Every structure is written in C-alpha cells, then in structure tokens.
C-alpha cells in the first residue's frame, strides 16, 4: 500500500483575521444594554453648584408691606422646610421636581426623574414662608423661624425607604 502525503495549506492571514472578526460579532453584539430591569442609577445631588427653583415657592402667601392685621407667617428653613416640602409632595402623581417626594432612611428628601434617578432636595436659601397655623406642626424641627436646634428627619424616616 503506497503512502501518500497530504500537504495542508494554511489559510492566508487576511482570511484568518476576517473569520475571527466574523465569529466575534455575535459575542460582542450580546453586550448591549438589553433590558432596563436593573436597579435605578445612583442618586444625583442637585444642591452642588446650582440654584434649584422650588415649585412650592410660587404658591406661598404674599407678605404685606407695612403695618397690617394680616395673617402671621412662619419661616421654615433646614429640616423643617424639607419636611414641609415632603409633606406637600408625598402623595403627588408623576416624576421629577413636580412629582412625588420620598423620605429616605438617612433623613433626606428626594424625588425621582424619568430615568429613575434619585435627586436630593435641598431647602431654599431664604426659607419658605408658611401661614403660622400650618407651620405649627413643624415647630420641633431645625430651621423653624431661624432656630438652629431641634429635630432632624432621621428619626421620622419610614423603615421601608431605601438608604442613599
């Protein structure tokens, strides 16, 4: 029986590179963003370097200039202002700054945007003017009428709230 030798030819280098690239396309194509069922992105702190306009500041009662027998107002700042904003928006519908506000376990107030990111709410610089009859429930909190002492929001946070 005669022995015959079969000469194996090697594929040219460009063909090998092309076939390797062709085989890797399905593997790389599966690395796309796929479904959006992952957890929401980390929170965004809007208080850094920006002046945030609050929707509730436009609905505040106007103070009258000069002597009047009008309604007394209290100024809420700090924790009392945050708690006031949370109470006003906790049952709102929708997302964004005009949507629902949440209270985290660490005592901060936030809202979610359309992408599900949490945005921290900061109290307005000048405080919020609220009729004194409505402000009485916030008198124990820091920032009520310029007071620096009082409760913060950490001990009133709901237990099911996420910690951010």
PyMOL commands that set and color helices and strands:
alter all, ss='L'
color gray80, all
select helices_A, chain A and resi 13-29+55-59+78-89+132-138
alter helices_A, ss='H'
color red, helices_A
select strands_A, chain A and resi 73-76+101-103+109-112+118-120+128-131
alter strands_A, ss='S'
color yellow, strands_A
deselect
rebuild
show_as cartoon
